[in-house]
Amino acid sequence: LLLRFALGVHPSSNPSSTIMQPTHRKPQQQATRKLRRKRGTKGGGSLGSGLYTLIAVIVGFTLLAVLGLLLELGRSDDVQEHPRWANVQEKVRQLAPQSLLRKGAAAASSAQHEPNTPPTTTAAQKDEEDEPQNPDPVQGNDGATASTNIQQLPHLKDPVPLLPIFSDIPNAPQLVDDLLQHHKPTMAGIVSLMQTFVAKLHEANVAFGAKYQHGAGHGMEIIQTFFDLAKQYLGSFDAAYRGQSIFPVREDGSIYLSLAAYREHLLAETMVYAFTAAKHPEKLFIGAVVQNCFGKVYPNGTIDASGTPCKTGVQVVGKTANGQPQTKISDAPIDTNGIQEFCAKPDFQKYCDNGQVRVLYVHETESLGPAMARYYASKLWGGETYFMQCDSHLLFAKHWDEKYRQEIEITSNYPKSVLSSYPPGFSEQNHAIRESSGARLCSCDTLPQDPNPIVRINTGIGYRGNEPRPTQIPYIAAGFFFARAEFLTDWPFDPYMPWLFMGEEIALSMRAWTNGWNIYAPRKNLIAHQYRPGRLGLPKFWETASRVYKGPGMNNILQHKVIKRTKHMVGYPDSSLDKIQQEGIEVVLTDIEHYGLGKERTWQEYLDFAFMSIDEEHDIIVCHRNSWCNKGERD
């Protein structure tokens, strides 16, 4: 209407001027328009007046656009943190039209009450969003590169070399002494300590191999050696920082991704997917524990990577005469180093150079199972806001980082909340991921055929898609959980869980919940996991234990005793203190008081919450049907 007024077409002379008119004109209207054009060419005054009015209208529209932009900036969390912008925002509110203010308030209210409602986007915006993400050089909040920001933090200013493998860290003894004795933690000092522990464990394994021809009958000696070393190095480290965070938690929305990788051929690909799909790759930090067969290791520590010094997993090569699978283990070349592969990619080298990737290398012979590898990985955390633990063979959905952050922040118990689930699978042939409805971890059972039976976690009924926020579940999956990093102080990882495969998840679940943390299932699957049946022939850590300790089934023999640590904490009747003492294996309870249940809620309250009970007669925990979890009845 303002434009029509500026051009001399007054709305009052045509009540229907706001409606699109047909292209044909009546003779009278055409005559009137000719007369106006004629008058304009003769006098010039009317044209000049209209031009000035048009300029005034353009200036007015520009001012309104600026006011609207300032209003939009004023609603931004990043802008509101600065007092100067707050003052500007208040002045804008006084000057801006009330319709704009009402529109902004309505949008904010809608976003608050409908957190899962996606914003409306145009086709052009959608096309732009769907373009492949190729992030600019990593930027911090102040415009500096992430590497510059990291170097300003005293504990991260000296990055640990990623390559070559097992690099010496300058001044390592002093860094370890500062870490343990002078409360001066650095990432370099932590990696130095863990490298020393792993090296001492390697020496112990070599000595065992020289002393015995067969491991059977010497299980307690192996266990005692491990616990002694773990107490000396890892236990003393944890004791120095017990009840406090090793590093300050940065409130910058950063995410630490914990990756435990055992002879993993998809590690580099997983890291590529994580950075590429992240909305804020500059806020993503990865800590990887690479447990590989790097080659033949000589007594002096040198490594010979030539030939085929490694072994495959158990490969199915056919069937026997009676129809059973025929298997074999073959010689193999060294494993691919996923860190080296990732850092060699031109588009991703910057993340390695600026300190967003951290690594601990472990020889395959010292691989002790996923629980221990995840303990190591937890120590590569450098103060990031969020901690995400997952496996090292994953795909990631677009903007997974931002979506997990938003999801956890709307849980009712935030910040003491944990997101966890079993993600859907993908295959080597199909690397596709879509955001499907999430599944809840609602049930559990015990499989008698397991070598050392303990509670296993299972899924329940998934989300329908219309839930306003995540709902509670009783269990944490070790293969994926997402939480604020403060949990590392409340329920830190246990350094005394070698050779375990099952039992890790029920321990995490009970410890988190009794420490006052609620567990939630995310409403959407934002990652996909490669599940690996035995027929793939990939190596397993328990096969390594049999080779190192010279006996079939050695991992099960060692696990049978160590798992009683977890069963004791969880409440199994056959793993009470009296029975462990009668068996003479009290060493497995080393420092258990520091890695047990919390004091915010009781053990019995957790059993009631999770619908579990103790069967004294059969020495097992019984899992019952959990109706509230499947129905999503607890926020």
C-alpha positions as CSV (number, residue, x, y, z in Angstrom):
1,L,0.0,0.0,0.0
2,L,2.9,2.3,0.8
3,L,4.4,1.7,-2.6
4,R,1.1,2.4,-4.3
5,F,0.8,5.6,-2.3
6,A,4.3,6.7,-3.3
7,L,3.5,6.1,-7.0
8,G,0.3,8.1,-6.7
9,V,-2.2,5.2,-6.7
10,H,-4.1,6.0,-3.5
11,P,-5.9,3.1,-1.8
12,S,-8.8,5.3,-0.9
13,S,-9.7,5.7,-4.6
14,N,-9.8,2.0,-5.1
15,P,-11.1,-0.1,-2.2
16,S,-10.1,-3.3,-3.8
17,S,-6.5,-2.2,-4.5
18,T,-5.0,-4.8,-2.2
19,I,-6.4,-7.6,-4.4
20,M,-4.6,-8.8,-7.5
21,Q,-6.5,-7.3,-10.5
22,P,-6.9,-9.0,-13.9
23,T,-4.5,-8.0,-16.6
24,H,-7.2,-6.3,-18.8
25,R,-8.3,-2.8,-18.0
26,K,-11.5,-0.9,-18.6
27,P,-11.3,2.1,-21.0
28,Q,-12.0,4.6,-18.2
29,Q,-9.1,3.2,-16.1
30,Q,-6.7,3.3,-19.1
31,A,-7.7,7.0,-19.8
32,T,-7.1,7.9,-16.2
33,R,-3.6,6.3,-16.1
34,K,-2.7,8.1,-19.4
35,L,-3.8,11.4,-17.9
36,R,-1.7,10.9,-14.9
37,R,1.4,10.0,-17.0
38,K,0.7,13.1,-19.1
39,R,0.5,15.4,-16.1
40,G,3.7,14.0,-14.7
41,T,5.7,14.7,-17.9
42,K,4.5,18.3,-18.1
43,G,4.7,19.6,-14.5
44,G,7.5,17.5,-12.9
45,G,6.3,18.5,-9.4
46,S,4.1,15.4,-9.0
47,L,6.9,13.1,-10.1
48,G,9.4,14.7,-7.7
49,S,7.0,14.4,-4.8
50,G,6.4,10.8,-5.6
51,L,10.1,10.1,-5.8
52,Y,10.8,11.7,-2.4
53,T,8.0,9.7,-0.9
54,L,9.4,6.4,-2.4
55,I,12.9,7.2,-1.0
56,A,11.3,7.8,2.4
57,V,9.4,4.5,2.2
58,I,12.6,2.6,1.3
59,V,14.4,4.2,4.3
60,G,11.5,3.3,6.5
61,F,11.6,-0.3,5.4
62,T,15.4,-0.4,6.0
63,L,15.0,0.9,9.5
64,L,12.3,-1.7,10.2
65,A,14.5,-4.5,8.8
66,V,17.4,-3.4,11.1
67,L,15.0,-3.3,14.1
68,G,13.8,-6.8,13.3
69,L,17.4,-8.0,12.9
70,L,18.3,-6.6,16.3
71,L,15.3,-8.2,17.8
72,E,16.3,-11.5,16.4
73,L,19.8,-11.1,17.7
74,G,18.4,-10.2,21.1
75,R,16.6,-13.5,21.3
76,S,19.9,-15.4,20.7
77,D,21.5,-17.0,23.7
78,D,24.9,-16.1,22.5
79,V,24.0,-12.4,22.2
80,Q,22.1,-12.2,25.5
81,E,25.3,-13.1,27.4
82,H,26.8,-9.6,26.5
83,P,25.4,-6.6,28.5
84,R,25.9,-4.2,25.5
85,W,23.5,-6.3,23.4
86,A,21.1,-6.5,26.3
87,N,20.9,-2.7,26.4
88,V,20.4,-2.5,22.6
89,Q,17.7,-5.1,22.8
90,E,15.8,-3.1,25.4
91,K,15.9,0.1,23.3
92,V,14.8,-1.8,20.3
93,R,11.8,-3.1,22.2
94,Q,10.8,0.4,23.1
95,L,11.0,1.5,19.4
96,A,9.8,-1.5,17.5
97,P,6.2,-2.0,16.4
98,Q,4.2,-4.1,18.9
99,S,3.3,-6.6,16.1
100,L,7.0,-7.5,15.8
101,L,7.3,-8.0,19.6
102,R,4.2,-10.1,19.7
103,K,5.5,-12.3,16.8
104,G,8.9,-12.8,18.6
105,A,7.2,-13.7,21.9
106,A,4.9,-16.2,20.1
107,A,7.8,-17.8,18.4
108,A,9.7,-18.2,21.7
109,S,6.7,-19.6,23.4
110,S,6.1,-22.1,20.6
111,A,9.8,-23.2,20.8
112,Q,9.5,-23.7,24.5
113,H,6.4,-25.8,24.5
114,E,7.1,-27.7,21.4
115,P,10.8,-28.6,21.5
116,N,10.5,-31.3,18.9
117,T,8.7,-29.2,16.3
118,P,11.0,-28.5,13.4
119,P,11.2,-24.9,12.1
120,T,9.5,-24.1,8.8
121,T,12.0,-23.9,6.0
122,T,11.7,-22.8,2.4
123,A,12.7,-25.0,-0.5
124,A,15.8,-23.0,-1.0
125,Q,16.8,-23.3,2.7
126,K,16.2,-27.0,2.5
127,D,18.4,-27.4,-0.5
128,E,21.1,-25.4,1.2
129,E,20.9,-27.5,4.4
130,D,21.1,-30.7,2.3
131,E,24.3,-29.7,0.6
132,P,27.3,-31.8,1.8
133,Q,28.9,-30.2,4.9
134,N,32.4,-29.0,4.2
135,P,33.2,-27.0,7.4
136,D,35.4,-24.0,7.3
137,P,38.7,-24.0,9.2
138,V,37.8,-24.7,12.8
139,Q,36.7,-21.6,14.6
140,G,36.3,-20.7,18.3
141,N,33.7,-18.3,19.8
142,D,36.1,-15.4,19.6
143,G,37.1,-16.1,16.0
144,A,40.4,-17.7,16.9
145,T,41.1,-21.2,15.7
146,A,40.2,-24.1,18.0
147,S,43.9,-25.0,18.3
148,T,44.7,-21.5,19.6
149,N,41.9,-21.9,22.2
150,I,43.1,-25.3,23.3
151,Q,46.7,-24.1,23.7
152,Q,45.4,-21.5,26.1
153,L,44.3,-24.3,28.5
154,P,47.3,-25.3,30.6
155,H,46.4,-29.0,30.7
156,L,46.1,-29.2,26.9
157,K,48.8,-26.8,25.8
158,D,51.3,-29.6,24.9
159,P,49.4,-32.0,22.7
160,V,50.4,-35.7,22.9
161,P,51.9,-36.8,19.6
162,L,49.4,-38.9,17.6
163,L,52.1,-40.5,15.4
164,P,54.3,-42.4,15.2
165,I,52.8,-45.0,17.5
166,F,54.1,-45.2,21.1
167,S,55.8,-41.9,20.7
168,D,58.0,-40.8,23.7
169,I,56.5,-37.9,25.5
170,P,59.1,-35.3,26.5
171,N,59.7,-34.9,30.2
172,A,57.3,-37.8,31.0
173,P,58.6,-38.7,34.5
174,Q,58.1,-35.1,35.7
175,L,54.7,-34.9,34.1
176,V,53.6,-38.1,35.9
177,D,55.0,-36.8,39.2
178,D,53.1,-33.5,38.8
179,L,50.0,-35.5,38.0
180,L,50.2,-37.7,41.1
181,Q,52.0,-35.6,43.7
182,H,51.5,-32.0,42.9
183,H,47.9,-31.9,41.6
184,K,49.0,-30.5,38.2
185,P,47.2,-32.7,35.7
186,T,48.0,-32.5,32.0
187,M,46.9,-34.7,29.1
188,A,50.5,-35.4,28.4
189,G,51.0,-36.6,32.0
190,I,47.9,-38.8,31.9
191,V,48.9,-40.5,28.7
192,S,52.4,-41.0,30.1
193,L,51.0,-42.7,33.2
194,M,48.8,-45.0,31.1
195,Q,51.6,-45.8,28.7
196,T,53.8,-46.8,31.7
197,F,51.0,-49.0,33.1
198,V,50.5,-50.8,29.7
199,A,54.3,-51.2,29.3
200,K,54.6,-52.8,32.8
201,L,51.7,-55.1,31.9
202,H,53.5,-56.1,28.7
203,E,56.6,-56.9,30.6
204,A,54.6,-59.1,33.0
205,N,53.0,-61.0,30.1
206,V,56.4,-61.6,28.5
207,A,57.7,-62.9,31.9
208,F,54.7,-65.2,32.3
209,G,55.2,-66.6,28.8
210,A,58.8,-67.4,29.6
211,K,57.9,-69.0,32.9
212,Y,55.0,-71.2,32.0
213,Q,54.2,-73.4,29.0
214,H,50.5,-73.4,29.8
215,G,48.3,-70.9,31.6
216,A,45.8,-73.3,33.1
217,G,46.3,-73.5,36.9
218,H,48.0,-70.1,37.1
219,G,45.0,-67.9,36.7
220,M,45.2,-66.3,40.2
221,E,48.9,-65.4,39.6
222,I,47.8,-63.5,36.4
223,I,44.9,-61.8,38.2
224,Q,47.1,-60.8,41.2
225,T,49.7,-59.3,38.9
226,F,47.1,-57.2,37.1
227,F,45.5,-55.9,40.3
228,D,48.9,-55.0,41.8
229,L,49.9,-53.0,38.7
230,A,46.5,-51.4,38.4
231,K,46.5,-50.4,42.1
232,Q,50.0,-48.9,41.7
233,Y,49.3,-46.8,38.6
234,L,45.6,-46.4,37.9
235,G,44.4,-46.6,41.5
236,S,46.9,-44.0,42.7
237,F,45.8,-41.7,39.8
238,D,42.1,-42.0,40.7
239,A,42.9,-41.5,44.4
240,A,44.6,-38.2,43.7
241,Y,41.5,-36.7,42.2
242,R,38.7,-38.6,43.9
243,G,35.5,-36.6,44.5
244,Q,36.6,-33.8,42.1
245,S,36.9,-33.2,38.4
246,I,40.4,-33.8,37.0
247,F,39.9,-30.7,34.7
248,P,37.3,-27.9,34.8
249,V,34.2,-28.6,32.7
250,R,34.1,-26.1,29.9
251,E,30.6,-24.5,29.4
252,D,31.0,-24.2,25.6
253,G,28.8,-27.0,24.4
254,S,31.8,-29.2,23.4
255,I,31.4,-33.0,23.1
256,Y,34.0,-35.6,23.9
257,L,33.6,-38.8,22.0
258,S,35.1,-41.9,23.7
259,L,36.1,-44.6,21.2
260,A,37.4,-48.0,22.3
261,A,38.8,-49.7,19.2
262,Y,40.0,-53.4,19.2
263,R,41.7,-54.2,15.9
264,E,39.1,-51.9,14.3
265,H,39.1,-51.5,10.5
266,L,36.3,-48.9,10.6
267,L,37.8,-46.5,13.2
268,A,38.9,-43.9,10.6
269,E,35.5,-44.1,8.8
270,T,33.7,-43.7,12.1
271,M,35.7,-40.5,12.9
272,V,35.0,-39.2,9.4
273,Y,31.3,-39.7,9.8
274,A,31.3,-38.1,13.2
275,F,33.1,-34.9,12.1
276,T,31.3,-34.6,8.7
277,A,27.8,-35.0,10.1
278,A,28.3,-32.8,13.2
279,K,26.7,-29.3,13.1
280,H,29.6,-28.0,15.2
281,P,32.7,-30.0,14.3
282,E,34.8,-27.3,16.0
283,K,33.3,-28.5,19.3
284,L,33.9,-32.2,18.8
285,F,36.9,-33.9,20.5
286,I,37.7,-37.6,20.1
287,G,39.7,-39.8,22.4
288,A,40.5,-43.2,20.9
289,V,42.1,-46.3,22.5
290,V,43.7,-48.1,19.6
291,Q,44.3,-51.8,20.5
292,N,46.0,-53.2,17.5
293,C,48.4,-55.9,16.3
294,F,51.2,-53.5,15.3
295,G,53.6,-56.3,14.5
296,K,56.0,-58.6,16.3
297,V,57.3,-57.0,19.5
298,Y,60.8,-57.8,20.6
299,P,62.0,-57.7,24.2
300,N,63.6,-54.3,23.8
301,G,60.3,-52.8,22.6
302,T,61.0,-52.5,18.9
303,I,58.3,-53.6,16.5
304,D,58.7,-55.6,13.3
305,A,55.7,-54.9,11.1
306,S,56.9,-57.0,8.1
307,G,55.2,-60.1,6.8
308,T,52.1,-61.6,8.5
309,P,52.9,-61.4,12.2
310,C,49.2,-61.2,13.3
311,K,46.2,-63.5,13.4
312,T,42.7,-63.3,12.0
313,G,39.7,-64.1,14.1
314,V,38.0,-67.5,13.9
315,Q,37.0,-67.8,10.2
316,V,34.2,-70.1,9.0
317,V,35.7,-71.7,5.9
318,G,33.1,-74.5,5.3
319,K,31.2,-77.3,6.9
320,T,32.4,-80.6,8.4
321,A,31.0,-84.0,7.4
322,N,28.3,-83.8,10.0
323,G,27.3,-80.3,9.0
324,Q,29.0,-78.3,11.7
325,P,30.9,-75.1,10.8
326,Q,34.5,-75.7,9.8
327,T,36.7,-72.9,11.2
328,K,40.4,-71.8,11.1
329,I,42.6,-69.0,12.2
330,S,45.1,-67.6,9.6
331,D,48.2,-65.5,9.7
332,A,47.5,-61.9,8.7
333,P,49.4,-58.6,8.1
334,I,49.4,-55.8,10.7
335,D,46.1,-54.0,11.5
336,T,45.3,-50.7,9.9
337,N,45.9,-47.8,12.2
338,G,42.7,-45.8,12.1
339,I,44.3,-42.7,13.5
340,Q,47.0,-42.6,10.9
341,E,44.4,-43.3,8.2
342,F,42.1,-40.5,9.5
343,C,44.9,-37.9,9.9
344,A,46.2,-38.6,6.4
345,K,42.9,-37.4,4.9
346,P,43.3,-33.8,3.6
347,D,39.9,-32.6,4.8
348,F,40.4,-34.0,8.3
349,Q,44.1,-33.4,9.1
350,K,43.3,-30.1,10.7
351,Y,41.4,-31.9,13.5
352,C,44.6,-33.9,14.3
353,D,46.8,-30.9,14.1
354,N,44.8,-28.7,16.4
355,G,44.4,-31.2,19.3
356,Q,40.8,-32.4,18.6
357,V,42.0,-36.0,18.4
358,R,43.7,-37.8,21.3
359,V,45.0,-41.4,21.4
360,L,46.4,-44.1,23.6
361,Y,48.0,-47.0,21.8
362,V,47.9,-50.5,23.3
363,H,49.4,-53.7,21.9
364,E,46.9,-56.4,21.2
365,T,48.6,-58.6,23.7
366,E,47.6,-56.2,26.5
367,S,44.0,-55.8,25.4
368,L,41.8,-56.6,28.4
369,G,38.3,-56.2,27.1
370,P,35.9,-53.3,26.5
371,A,35.5,-52.2,30.1
372,M,39.2,-51.5,30.6
373,A,39.5,-49.8,27.2
374,R,36.7,-47.5,28.1
375,Y,38.4,-46.7,31.4
376,Y,41.5,-45.6,29.5
377,A,39.3,-43.6,27.1
378,S,37.6,-41.8,29.9
379,K,41.0,-40.5,31.0
380,L,41.5,-38.8,27.6
381,W,38.6,-36.5,28.4
382,G,40.0,-32.9,28.5
383,G,37.2,-30.8,30.1
384,E,34.5,-31.0,27.4
385,T,30.9,-30.2,28.4
386,Y,29.4,-33.5,27.3
387,F,30.8,-37.0,27.2
388,M,29.6,-39.6,24.7
389,Q,30.7,-43.2,24.8
390,C,30.1,-45.4,21.8
391,D,31.7,-48.1,19.7
392,S,34.2,-47.5,16.9
393,H,32.1,-48.8,14.0
394,L,29.3,-46.3,13.7
395,L,27.4,-44.0,11.3
396,F,26.1,-40.6,12.4
397,A,23.0,-38.7,11.3
398,K,23.2,-35.1,10.2
399,H,23.6,-32.7,13.1
400,W,23.7,-35.6,15.6
401,D,25.7,-33.5,18.1
402,E,23.3,-30.6,18.3
403,K,20.3,-33.0,18.4
404,Y,21.7,-35.0,21.3
405,R,22.5,-31.7,23.2
406,Q,18.9,-30.5,22.7
407,E,17.5,-33.9,23.6
408,I,19.3,-34.2,26.9
409,E,18.5,-30.6,28.0
410,I,14.8,-31.2,27.9
411,T,14.9,-34.2,30.2
412,S,13.2,-33.7,33.5
413,N,16.3,-34.5,35.6
414,Y,18.8,-32.4,33.6
415,P,21.7,-31.9,34.2
416,K,21.9,-35.3,36.0
417,S,20.6,-37.1,33.0
418,V,21.9,-39.9,30.8
419,L,20.7,-40.7,27.3
420,S,21.3,-44.3,26.2
421,S,20.0,-46.9,23.8
422,Y,21.0,-49.8,21.5
423,P,21.2,-48.2,18.0
424,P,20.0,-49.9,14.9
425,G,22.4,-51.7,12.7
426,F,24.0,-51.3,9.3
427,S,26.0,-53.6,7.1
428,E,29.2,-53.2,5.1
429,Q,27.1,-53.1,2.0
430,N,24.6,-50.5,3.2
431,H,26.1,-47.4,4.8
432,A,22.8,-45.6,5.1
433,I,21.3,-44.0,8.2
434,R,17.9,-42.4,8.8
435,E,16.4,-40.9,12.0
436,S,14.1,-43.7,13.1
437,S,12.2,-43.8,16.3
438,G,14.3,-44.7,19.3
439,A,13.9,-47.8,21.4
440,R,13.8,-48.1,25.1
441,L,15.9,-50.4,27.2
442,C,13.2,-51.9,29.4
443,S,14.0,-55.6,29.9
444,C,16.8,-57.9,31.0
445,D,17.5,-61.6,31.4
446,T,20.3,-64.0,32.3
447,L,21.5,-66.6,29.8
448,P,22.5,-69.8,31.5
449,Q,24.6,-70.8,28.5
450,D,27.0,-67.8,29.1
451,P,30.4,-69.0,30.5
452,N,29.8,-66.7,33.5
453,P,26.1,-65.8,33.5
454,I,25.2,-62.2,34.6
455,V,22.3,-59.9,33.7
456,R,22.0,-58.8,30.0
457,I,20.1,-55.8,29.0
458,N,17.4,-55.9,26.3
459,T,15.2,-53.5,24.4
460,G,11.5,-52.9,24.9
461,I,8.8,-51.0,23.0
462,G,10.0,-48.0,21.0
463,Y,8.7,-44.4,20.8
464,R,5.6,-43.7,18.7
465,G,6.9,-40.4,17.5
466,N,4.6,-37.9,19.2
467,E,6.2,-37.8,22.7
468,P,7.1,-34.3,23.9
469,R,10.2,-35.3,25.7
470,P,12.4,-38.4,26.5
471,T,11.1,-40.9,29.1
472,Q,13.0,-42.8,31.7
473,I,14.5,-46.3,31.4
474,P,16.3,-48.4,34.0
475,Y,19.4,-49.3,32.0
476,I,22.5,-47.9,30.3
477,A,24.0,-49.5,27.2
478,A,27.8,-49.4,27.2
479,G,27.8,-49.1,23.4
480,F,26.1,-45.7,23.5
481,F,25.4,-43.2,26.2
482,F,25.5,-39.4,26.3
483,A,25.7,-37.3,29.5
484,R,27.2,-34.2,31.0
485,A,30.8,-34.8,32.0
486,E,30.1,-34.3,35.7
487,F,29.2,-38.0,35.9
488,L,33.0,-38.7,35.8
489,T,33.2,-37.4,39.3
490,D,29.9,-38.9,40.6
491,W,30.4,-42.4,39.2
492,P,33.9,-42.7,37.6
493,F,34.9,-45.7,35.4
494,D,36.3,-48.7,37.3
495,P,40.0,-49.6,36.6
496,Y,39.6,-53.1,38.0
497,M,37.4,-54.8,35.4
498,P,39.8,-56.8,33.1
499,W,38.7,-59.6,30.8
500,L,35.0,-58.7,31.2
501,F,32.5,-58.6,28.3
502,M,29.1,-58.9,30.2
503,G,28.3,-57.2,33.4
504,E,29.6,-53.7,32.5
505,E,26.1,-52.4,31.6
506,I,24.2,-53.5,34.8
507,A,27.1,-52.0,36.8
508,L,26.9,-48.7,35.0
509,S,23.1,-48.6,35.4
510,M,23.0,-49.2,39.1
511,R,25.9,-46.9,39.9
512,A,24.4,-44.0,37.8
513,W,20.9,-44.4,39.3
514,T,21.9,-44.8,42.9
515,N,24.1,-41.6,42.5
516,G,21.0,-39.6,41.6
517,W,21.2,-39.7,37.8
518,N,18.2,-40.6,35.7
519,I,18.5,-42.6,32.5
520,Y,16.5,-41.8,29.4
521,A,16.0,-43.2,25.9
522,P,16.5,-40.7,23.2
523,R,13.4,-40.3,21.0
524,K,15.4,-40.6,17.7
525,N,18.2,-42.9,16.6
526,L,21.0,-40.6,15.5
527,I,23.7,-43.3,15.1
528,A,23.8,-46.7,13.5
529,H,26.0,-49.6,14.7
530,Q,27.6,-52.5,12.8
531,Y,26.6,-55.6,14.7
532,R,29.1,-58.4,14.0
533,P,28.1,-62.0,14.0
534,G,30.9,-64.6,14.4
535,R,30.7,-65.6,10.8
536,L,32.5,-62.4,9.8
537,G,35.7,-63.8,11.3
538,L,36.8,-60.6,13.0
539,P,39.3,-60.9,15.9
540,K,38.0,-61.0,19.4
541,F,39.9,-59.9,22.6
542,W,39.3,-63.3,24.3
543,E,41.2,-65.0,21.5
544,T,44.1,-62.8,22.3
545,A,44.0,-63.9,26.0
546,S,44.2,-67.5,24.9
547,R,47.3,-66.8,22.8
548,V,49.0,-64.7,25.5
549,Y,48.4,-67.0,28.4
550,K,48.9,-70.2,26.3
551,G,45.7,-72.0,26.9
552,P,42.2,-72.4,25.3
553,G,39.5,-70.5,27.1
554,M,41.9,-68.6,29.3
555,N,39.7,-65.5,29.1
556,N,36.8,-67.4,30.6
557,I,39.0,-68.8,33.3
558,L,40.2,-65.3,34.3
559,Q,36.8,-63.7,33.9
560,H,35.1,-66.3,36.2
561,K,36.9,-64.8,39.2
562,V,37.0,-61.1,38.2
563,I,33.3,-61.0,37.3
564,K,32.5,-61.6,41.0
565,R,33.6,-58.0,41.6
566,T,30.6,-56.8,39.5
567,K,28.3,-59.5,40.8
568,H,29.2,-58.5,44.4
569,M,28.3,-54.9,43.7
570,V,25.1,-55.8,41.9
571,G,23.9,-58.1,44.7
572,Y,24.3,-61.7,43.5
573,P,24.1,-64.1,46.5
574,D,27.0,-66.3,45.2
575,S,29.3,-63.2,45.3
576,S,28.8,-62.0,48.8
577,L,31.9,-60.9,50.8
578,D,31.9,-64.1,52.8
579,K,31.8,-66.4,49.8
580,I,34.6,-64.4,48.0
581,Q,36.7,-64.6,51.1
582,Q,36.1,-68.4,51.4
583,E,37.3,-68.7,47.8
584,G,40.4,-66.7,48.6
585,I,40.0,-64.1,45.9
586,E,39.5,-60.9,47.9
587,V,41.9,-59.1,45.6
588,V,39.0,-58.8,43.0
589,L,37.3,-56.4,45.5
590,T,40.3,-53.9,45.5
591,D,39.0,-50.4,46.1
592,I,35.4,-51.6,45.6
593,E,34.2,-48.9,48.0
594,H,35.2,-46.2,45.5
595,Y,33.5,-47.8,42.5
596,G,30.3,-49.1,44.0
597,L,26.8,-47.9,44.4
598,G,25.9,-44.3,45.3
599,K,24.1,-42.9,48.3
600,E,21.3,-40.9,46.7
601,R,19.2,-44.0,46.3
602,T,19.5,-47.5,47.6
603,W,20.1,-50.8,46.0
604,Q,16.7,-52.1,47.0
605,E,15.1,-49.0,45.5
606,Y,16.8,-49.7,42.2
607,L,15.6,-53.3,42.2
608,D,12.0,-52.0,42.7
609,F,12.5,-49.3,40.1
610,A,13.8,-51.8,37.5
611,F,11.4,-54.7,38.4
612,M,14.2,-57.0,39.5
613,S,14.4,-59.4,42.4
614,I,16.9,-61.9,44.0
615,D,16.4,-65.6,43.6
616,E,18.4,-66.9,46.6
617,E,17.8,-70.5,45.7
618,H,19.4,-70.3,42.3
619,D,21.9,-67.4,43.1
620,I,20.6,-65.2,40.3
621,I,18.8,-61.9,39.7
622,V,15.4,-62.3,38.1
623,C,14.1,-59.7,35.7
624,H,10.3,-59.1,35.6
625,R,8.1,-57.4,33.1
626,N,8.5,-53.6,33.4
627,S,5.2,-52.0,32.3
628,W,6.0,-48.4,33.1
629,C,9.1,-48.3,31.0
630,N,7.4,-49.7,27.9
631,K,4.6,-47.3,28.3
632,G,6.9,-44.3,28.8
633,E,5.1,-43.4,32.0
634,R,8.0,-41.7,33.8
635,D,9.4,-38.4,32.7
